[in-house]
């Protein structure tokens, strides 16, 4: 019985490590995307991620070397705030 509960606990722990999407890790302030995806895919992923919070992405960094990341911040559009 304890083996079963150990397996369930391990599965839940691993699920908690998963980010908002494959290759993307972030929250409402921004995130990073693996450079394994193309620049266009990274842009689309950032747009979709920030839209969840009613924001738009602003690129902050791009390390295109092997194992690098595209970094972005999620910002409010000040022109359309009420």
DADA-V264883 format. One record per residue. N is the residue number from 0. RES is the residue in one letter. NEAR is the number of other ideal C-beta (glycine too) atoms within 8 Angstrom. Layout:
N,RES,NEAR  N,RES,NEAR
This chain:
0,X,4  1,X,5  2,X,6  3,X,7  4,X,8  5,X,8  6,X,8  7,X,8  8,X,8  9,X,8  10,X,8  11,X,8  12,X,8  13,X,8  14,X,7  15,X,6  16,X,6  17,X,5  18,X,8  19,X,8  20,X,7  21,X,3  22,X,8  23,X,14  24,X,6  25,X,12  26,X,5  27,X,5  28,X,6  29,X,11  30,X,14  31,X,10  32,X,13  33,X,9  34,X,14  35,X,4  36,X,9  37,X,5  38,X,7  39,X,6  40,X,8  41,X,12  42,X,9  43,X,8  44,X,13  45,X,15  46,X,10  47,X,8  48,X,14  49,X,14  50,X,9  51,X,7  52,X,7  53,X,5  54,X,11  55,X,9  56,X,14  57,X,8  58,X,9  59,X,7  60,X,7  61,X,9  62,X,8  63,X,5  64,X,6  65,X,4  66,X,4  67,X,9  68,X,9  69,X,15  70,X,11  71,X,15  72,X,9  73,X,15  74,X,9  75,X,6  76,X,8  77,X,5  78,X,4  79,X,5  80,X,6  81,X,2
